[in-house]
Structures are given as C-alpha cells and as structure tokens.
Amino acid sequence: MSGKESLFASLGAIVSGLLLSFVVHNPISVPNIYSDIGSFWYRGWVGSGGLPYVSEVFEYPPVSGFLLYFARIVGGSQTGYYEVFSAMSLAAGVVLAATCWRTAKLRGTQLRSWYFIMPSVIVYGIYNFDLFHAMFVMISLYALLSGRRSSSAIALGLAVSTKLASGVLLPVYLLEIRDWRNSAKFAAVFGGLLGVLNLPLVLANYSNWLGTYAYISNWGLEDAWFVWIFQDPSTWPVAKLFGFGLMGVLLLRVYTLRMDPVTKSFLALSAYLLGTYIYTPQFNLVLIPLVAVLSVEHPSLYLWDTFNALIILTWFIYPDPTLAWTIPQTMALLRAVMLLWLAVWVLNKAGWRVGSLIPFRSQKTLDGGVEVPGLSSTFSGE
C-alpha cells in the first residue's frame, strides 16, 4: 500500500474504530462499557457546568479540563455532552492519522494503517483525553522532523498540558536539536505555553490548581506491573520510589542512545510506562501511532494491546481491581512483559543490543560499532 491509499486506509481504520467506541461507551447503549468521560458527568460540578480548577479540583492538566468544559457547555445535556466530546475525539483521530501518514512519508517508512483499529482504539478511543494527547505528540514529532521547532514546542506543550506523561519527550527533542541556542528557544516556547495555560488558573484558584497535582501524587498504584512485588497497599509509597528509580535508569540510557527521534520517543514513553505507578490502559493510545509510523510488525504488539483491552473489560468483577491476584492486574502484568519485549525488538531494529540500556558504559551496536556514552545524534533510515 502506498501514497494516498495508505492515508485513506488509516483514516478509514481510525474512523471505524472510533465509531465503534462511540457505540460501546454511549450512555444510551444497553449494555455499555464504562468510560472516564461518561463518569465525569456525575460529578456535581460537571453536570452543573462548573469551570474545572476554579469550581473544583480536576485531576488532569489544563487542556483536558478545557476539553471537558467545552463539551459540557456546548452539549448541554448528558447525551449532548457525550456527543460533542465524541465529535471532538473523531476530529482528533482524523488529524492523528493524517499526521502519522505525513510522518511516515517523511521518514520513508510504510505506515501500518490497520493499527488504528486495534482493540485499544475501540475500547479506549472515546474514553478519556488520550486521543488528543496522542494527536499533539505526533504533531510535535512531525513538526520537529520538518524543521519547525517552534511549532513542535507548542504542540509538545499542548501534549503535556493534556497528559503529563509526554514531558519525558522534552529531553529527546532538545538532544535532537543539539544547537544550544535553538534548544533554549525551544524550551522557552514550551515553558511559555505552559505558563500561559496555567497562570490564569493559578490566579483564579491556586488551591484547586495545586490540588490537581496533589491528587495525582497521592494516587496509589493503578495497573503498574510492580503491584505484584508490592502487594500490600501500605508499601506503595516505597513502590513509587522503585518505579521512579527504574524509570530514571531507563530514561537516562534512552536519552543518550543515537537513533532517530521517533524511535527514541517510543522508547522514552515505554520507559515511562514501565516505571510509572499509574499505567491506566488508555495510555496505549500514545504508543499505537508511534508503532504504526515505525512499521513495527511483531507478535508482542498484538498481545500487548489485547491484554490492555482486557483490563477494563474485567475491571468491575472485583471490589478492588487494583490489587494483585485479580484478572485486571494479571492482564497489566502480561501487558508489561509484552511492552518490554516490544521495546527490546524496537531497540534491536534500531541497531542496538539490550545491554545498551545499561547506563554509563559503552555498548556495541548490532553491526559491531561502539556507542560512546552521553553522545546523541540522529541517523536516517531504518
């Protein structure tokens, strides 16, 4: 499949996936599958049209809150609210697929169009804000590869202001730019956008704004694989430190490997997800576009996403599905194993051995070359 056929196939796949998602999560469907966006309606301040961060604490960054507020005000009723959010999600999906097509074309790779109808797209497409997050991440990557650094910084700022996870991509971008002046400009534009979005909320209600981040930091383990190590909730503060340590080690090494920014972005986000204490299943939506652009074709990919879809489908059969020895956490553990396998495969495809992830040591590439710690540069091609 080449040229516009790949674009049309990608658009058809994601539109089909999101229409299915619209049906399975629709509050008027009987039965329907739980979604975060549906559950938000039952918060008093959302149903009454309150402004997030001003009327009440909202546990997501500003862009997510603004999207929620827009859907509520324009939609009016519960059904209208869901339909407006779904329409925005569909538009985000179309932009996401088109941006992935452009990115793959720019890289000279074959876009895997059918990935846009993988199980997680159907189960988590109209569910939370992750589709918008994925869209901003891909726009930022495409802009970076196209040499439009300011646009890339703005898009990355919007991504982080939707979901904090994409903050791990900032060092990837700065190392890719390499020129310290342009890197400083990128960081300034990125930071300036965060300030523009957050400062009005700080001034309007500092306590509620701060409560957003306090809420996230106080949350327990959710779908993190290491709940099987730290099974007692009283040990979860230590578990978080364990996860952050693992994440830091992996990210430190990923940042210093020499590879193209799309591959490095996938590995950086994978490192984040393997170390974070909150790996809710909708996070898969930020990785699926990247593997589509990277032309990943590996059995672990399908198992990873299937286990991910099963998390919410088995969630409500337990009084506390966040604990080990439940089906959802079994699926989360298997998902982590598959993600690790997938990340190792992507690493090998980029020419690096698994030992390359060990920090502070030189590693041989698969072709026998030697990588110097701390040196990052881009090469073209696969």
Wavefront OBJ file of the C-alpha trace (Angstrom):
o trace
v 0.000 0.000 0.000
v 1.466 3.332 -0.992
v 0.695 7.014 -1.399
v -2.824 8.202 -0.734
v -4.094 4.632 -0.359
v -2.242 4.409 2.932
v -3.767 7.706 4.058
v -7.305 6.658 3.174
v -6.818 3.268 4.824
v -5.573 4.966 8.023
v -8.477 7.407 8.059
v -10.961 4.617 7.412
v -9.474 2.497 10.186
v -9.483 5.171 12.854
v -12.935 6.472 11.957
v -14.288 2.901 12.096
v -12.580 2.269 15.432
v -13.894 5.474 16.962
v -17.438 4.916 15.708
v -17.380 1.517 17.404
v -16.001 3.185 20.527
v -18.806 5.753 20.367
v -21.389 2.968 20.394
v -19.908 0.809 23.156
v -19.455 3.733 25.565
v -22.629 5.647 24.708
v -24.734 6.183 27.851
v -27.883 5.279 25.893
v -26.416 1.937 24.762
v -27.607 -1.066 26.764
v -25.307 -2.509 27.886
v -22.386 -0.105 27.601
v -18.747 -0.144 28.661
v -17.501 2.240 31.324
v -15.613 5.354 30.224
v -13.979 8.091 32.270
v -15.650 10.766 30.175
v -19.037 9.230 30.943
v -18.315 9.028 34.656
v -17.249 12.692 34.833
v -20.821 13.760 34.113
v -21.915 12.504 37.523
v -19.599 14.860 39.338
v -21.841 17.641 40.545
v -19.711 20.493 39.252
v -19.512 18.965 35.756
v -23.247 18.377 35.462
v -23.921 21.934 36.634
v -21.453 23.441 34.147
v -18.759 24.412 36.645
v -15.334 25.508 35.447
v -12.611 22.952 36.234
v -9.785 24.152 38.502
v -11.979 27.080 39.550
v -15.166 25.396 40.731
v -13.447 22.186 41.799
v -10.196 20.204 41.603
v -9.819 18.253 38.360
v -7.111 15.599 38.238
v -5.930 16.321 34.702
v -3.821 19.140 33.206
v -5.487 22.266 31.743
v -6.137 21.213 28.132
v -8.029 18.147 29.341
v -10.126 20.318 31.627
v -10.881 22.789 28.852
v -11.986 19.969 26.532
v -14.293 18.648 29.242
v -15.747 22.095 29.902
v -16.296 22.799 26.195
v -18.144 19.500 25.713
v -20.335 20.210 28.756
v -21.228 23.783 27.805
v -21.846 23.113 24.109
v -23.537 19.758 24.636
v -25.858 20.873 27.416
v -27.455 17.553 28.303
v -25.681 14.323 29.179
v -26.285 12.950 25.693
v -25.193 16.200 24.050
v -22.082 16.350 26.216
v -21.098 12.831 25.180
v -21.802 13.524 21.503
v -19.770 16.756 21.453
v -16.835 15.051 23.153
v -17.125 12.170 20.680
v -17.164 14.564 17.718
v -14.030 16.276 19.033
v -12.405 12.879 19.534
v -13.262 11.890 15.972
v -11.702 15.100 14.653
v -8.585 14.443 16.770
v -8.418 10.905 15.390
v -8.557 12.136 11.803
v -5.785 14.671 12.452
v -3.760 11.997 14.242
v -3.998 9.510 11.363
v -3.174 12.183 8.773
v -0.172 13.366 10.801
v 1.089 9.803 11.147
v 0.796 9.381 7.381
v 2.796 12.556 6.793
v 5.408 11.491 9.346
v 5.816 8.040 7.793
v 6.088 9.614 4.348
v 8.761 11.999 5.614
v 10.710 9.096 7.154
v 10.281 6.874 4.124
v 8.534 4.100 6.073
v 5.343 2.177 5.367
v 2.546 3.261 7.696
v 0.743 0.326 9.320
v -2.775 1.658 8.718
v -4.654 -1.191 10.381
v -3.119 -0.352 13.760
v -5.640 2.471 14.023
v -8.382 -0.081 14.646
v -6.549 -2.138 17.262
v -8.541 -3.171 20.367
v -7.394 -0.203 22.470
v -8.646 2.260 19.856
v -12.110 0.718 20.094
v -12.165 0.216 23.856
v -10.397 3.453 24.880
v -10.888 5.784 21.884
v -13.851 7.723 23.295
v -12.932 7.203 26.894
v -10.569 9.872 28.203
v -8.267 12.563 26.778
v -5.558 10.260 25.440
v -6.550 10.554 21.791
v -5.922 14.302 21.994
v -2.663 13.611 23.804
v -1.534 11.265 21.020
v -2.510 13.813 18.388
v -0.403 16.566 19.978
v 2.569 14.220 20.401
v 2.506 13.211 16.736
v 2.083 16.808 15.568
v 5.075 17.812 17.676
v 7.195 14.998 16.228
v 6.196 15.788 12.663
v 6.975 19.479 13.189
v 10.360 18.604 14.705
v 11.260 16.358 11.768
v 10.109 19.098 9.380
v 12.395 21.666 11.000
v 9.550 23.723 12.506
v 10.889 23.819 16.013
v 8.588 26.499 17.447
v 5.523 24.654 16.202
v 6.946 21.466 17.678
v 7.468 23.168 21.044
v 3.886 24.462 21.053
v 2.471 21.046 20.171
v 4.587 19.342 22.833
v 3.411 21.934 25.354
v -0.191 21.130 24.440
v 0.563 17.415 24.797
v 1.996 17.853 28.306
v -0.954 20.102 29.155
v -3.241 17.215 28.203
v -1.346 14.351 29.855
v 1.858 14.832 31.861
v 3.462 11.650 30.505
v 4.746 13.317 27.340
v 7.010 15.505 29.459
v 9.595 12.723 29.125
v 9.902 13.666 25.444
v 11.347 17.124 26.117
v 14.949 15.856 26.543
v 14.528 13.765 23.378
v 13.684 16.892 21.414
v 16.364 19.073 22.987
v 19.058 16.472 22.313
v 17.821 16.127 18.744
v 18.160 19.876 18.161
v 21.702 19.846 19.646
v 22.339 23.577 18.984
v 22.108 25.140 22.455
v 20.593 28.402 21.187
v 17.778 26.664 19.346
v 17.364 24.250 22.240
v 16.984 27.182 24.615
v 14.432 28.775 22.286
v 12.511 25.506 22.102
v 12.481 25.217 25.892
v 11.384 28.843 26.224
v 8.454 28.408 23.828
v 7.479 25.164 25.540
v 7.693 26.706 29.014
v 5.937 29.876 27.884
v 2.939 27.906 26.645
v 2.713 26.019 29.936
v 2.748 29.368 31.716
v 0.014 30.818 29.507
v -2.242 27.833 30.152
v -1.587 27.525 33.879
v -1.087 31.055 35.179
v -4.749 32.143 34.822
v -5.797 29.038 36.760
v -3.220 29.726 39.462
v -4.548 33.255 39.841
v -8.193 32.146 39.746
v -7.882 29.459 42.409
v -4.393 28.435 43.443
v -5.635 25.828 45.909
v -7.666 23.960 43.278
v -4.907 24.227 40.691
v -2.380 22.782 43.131
v -4.916 20.145 44.102
v -4.702 18.710 40.591
v -1.088 17.695 41.085
v -1.579 16.720 44.733
v -4.354 14.379 43.606
v -2.038 12.700 41.085
v 0.867 12.397 43.522
v -1.367 10.873 46.210
v -2.914 8.270 43.908
v -1.992 4.655 44.575
v -0.683 2.038 42.176
v -3.004 1.538 39.221
v -2.188 -1.093 36.607
v 1.535 -0.911 37.390
v 3.247 -4.278 36.956
v 5.162 -3.967 40.228
v 1.973 -4.216 42.279
v 2.894 -7.914 42.204
v 6.061 -7.064 44.151
v 4.429 -4.519 46.471
v 1.137 -6.269 47.146
v 0.400 -4.518 50.450
v -1.017 -1.014 49.808
v 0.907 0.232 52.844
v 4.134 -0.353 50.861
v 3.007 1.647 47.845
v 4.992 4.797 48.757
v 8.113 2.621 48.507
v 6.739 1.106 45.287
v 6.519 4.568 43.760
v 10.175 5.196 44.569
v 11.048 1.844 42.999
v 9.134 2.780 39.855
v 10.703 6.224 39.611
v 14.156 4.702 40.041
v 13.528 2.184 37.273
v 12.082 4.864 35.032
v 15.033 7.171 35.657
v 17.606 4.496 34.801
v 15.809 3.544 31.594
v 15.221 7.128 30.503
v 18.802 8.143 31.211
v 20.029 5.478 28.843
v 17.390 6.030 26.176
v 18.214 9.735 26.021
v 21.882 9.033 25.226
v 21.373 6.408 22.518
v 21.938 7.519 18.948
v 18.758 6.952 16.971
v 16.049 8.860 15.163
v 13.611 10.862 17.342
v 10.538 8.765 16.510
v 12.204 5.561 17.719
v 13.656 7.348 20.731
v 10.247 8.836 21.578
v 8.691 5.372 21.533
v 11.420 4.016 23.829
v 11.196 7.017 26.170
v 7.430 6.647 26.546
v 7.832 2.888 27.001
v 10.385 3.539 29.774
v 7.909 5.900 31.398
v 5.080 3.368 31.243
v 7.242 0.567 32.628
v 8.185 2.717 35.630
v 5.120 4.813 36.368
v 2.765 3.901 39.189
v -0.235 4.849 37.027
v -0.370 2.982 33.728
v -4.073 3.205 33.012
v -4.917 1.291 29.826
v -5.836 4.326 27.725
v -2.131 5.268 27.714
v -1.648 2.720 24.931
v -3.154 5.244 22.550
v 0.018 7.341 22.626
v 2.191 4.382 21.586
v -0.006 2.916 18.845
v 0.602 5.809 16.399
v 4.341 5.543 17.004
v 4.472 1.823 16.239
v 2.359 2.472 13.135
v 4.869 5.061 11.910
v 7.822 2.836 12.825
v 6.291 -0.033 10.785
v 6.573 -2.352 13.765
v 5.458 -5.889 12.962
v 5.936 -8.241 15.900
v 3.722 -10.703 17.830
v 4.296 -8.866 21.111
v 2.460 -5.840 19.713
v -0.848 -7.678 19.346
v -0.552 -9.431 22.698
v 0.384 -6.159 24.422
v -2.728 -4.419 23.139
v -5.065 -7.366 23.684
v -4.050 -7.686 27.338
v -4.509 -3.934 27.626
v -8.083 -4.022 26.304
v -8.965 -6.794 28.746
v -8.111 -4.635 31.768
v -11.299 -2.564 31.692
v -13.385 -5.478 30.404
v -12.616 -7.421 33.601
v -12.359 -4.445 35.961
v -15.773 -4.420 37.564
v -15.925 -8.050 38.618
v -13.761 -7.238 41.672
v -14.442 -4.926 44.626
v -10.843 -3.675 44.372
v -9.335 -4.467 40.950
v -6.135 -2.538 41.710
v -4.775 -5.370 43.876
v -2.558 -8.251 42.782
v -4.151 -11.647 42.092
v -7.042 -10.075 40.199
v -7.620 -10.568 36.471
v -7.085 -6.855 35.622
v -3.685 -6.833 37.347
v -2.780 -10.132 35.728
v -3.531 -8.504 32.381
v -1.450 -5.467 33.421
v 1.497 -7.711 34.295
v 1.292 -9.580 30.986
v 0.938 -6.253 29.180
v 4.167 -5.007 30.793
v 6.012 -8.155 29.728
v 4.801 -7.697 26.152
v 5.719 -3.995 26.161
v 9.219 -4.857 27.350
v 9.515 -7.484 24.602
v 8.236 -4.974 22.048
v 10.633 -2.254 23.231
v 13.582 -4.654 23.038
v 12.560 -5.575 19.486
v 12.357 -1.888 18.507
v 15.744 -1.314 20.131
v 17.249 -4.172 18.131
v 15.613 -2.899 14.953
v 17.339 0.437 15.536
v 20.667 -1.394 15.734
v 21.233 -1.694 19.489
v 21.629 -4.597 21.861
v 19.642 -4.947 25.074
v 22.819 -4.210 27.052
v 22.734 -0.716 25.587
v 20.154 0.166 28.225
v 22.744 -0.194 30.996
v 23.796 3.384 31.869
v 27.336 4.762 31.857
v 29.019 2.128 29.718
v 29.961 1.860 26.076
v 27.894 -0.655 24.140
v 28.364 -2.350 20.818
v 25.703 -1.911 18.195
v 24.422 -4.949 16.333
v 26.756 -4.172 13.449
v 29.788 -4.124 15.759
v 30.128 -0.378 16.165
v 30.785 1.212 19.547
v 28.486 3.781 21.067
v 30.005 6.473 23.298
v 28.004 7.217 26.481
v 26.376 10.623 26.506
v 26.548 11.142 22.742
v 23.266 11.555 20.907
v 22.805 12.089 17.212
v 20.326 11.219 14.510
v 20.702 8.842 11.643
v 18.233 8.415 8.816
v 16.699 5.220 7.615
v 15.614 2.083 9.378
l 1 2 3 4 5 6 7 8 9 10 11 12 13 14 15 16 17 18 19 20 21 22 23 24 25 26 27 28 29 30 31 32 33 34 35 36 37 38 39 40 41 42 43 44 45 46 47 48 49 50 51 52 53 54 55 56 57 58 59 60 61 62 63 64 65 66 67 68 69 70 71 72 73 74 75 76 77 78 79 80 81 82 83 84 85 86 87 88 89 90 91 92 93 94 95 96 97 98 99 100 101 102 103 104 105 106 107 108 109 110 111 112 113 114 115 116 117 118 119 120 121 122 123 124 125 126 127 128 129 130 131 132 133 134 135 136 137 138 139 140 141 142 143 144 145 146 147 148 149 150 151 152 153 154 155 156 157 158 159 160 161 162 163 164 165 166 167 168 169 170 171 172 173 174 175 176 177 178 179 180 181 182 183 184 185 186 187 188 189 190 191 192 193 194 195 196 197 198 199 200 201 202 203 204 205 206 207 208 209 210 211 212 213 214 215 216 217 218 219 220 221 222 223 224 225 226 227 228 229 230 231 232 233 234 235 236 237 238 239 240 241 242 243 244 245 246 247 248 249 250 251 252 253 254 255 256 257 258 259 260 261 262 263 264 265 266 267 268 269 270 271 272 273 274 275 276 277 278 279 280 281 282 283 284 285 286 287 288 289 290 291 292 293 294 295 296 297 298 299 300 301 302 303 304 305 306 307 308 309 310 311 312 313 314 315 316 317 318 319 320 321 322 323 324 325 326 327 328 329 330 331 332 333 334 335 336 337 338 339 340 341 342 343 344 345 346 347 348 349 350 351 352 353 354 355 356 357 358 359 360 361 362 363 364 365 366 367 368 369 370 371 372 373 374 375 376 377 378 379 380 381 382
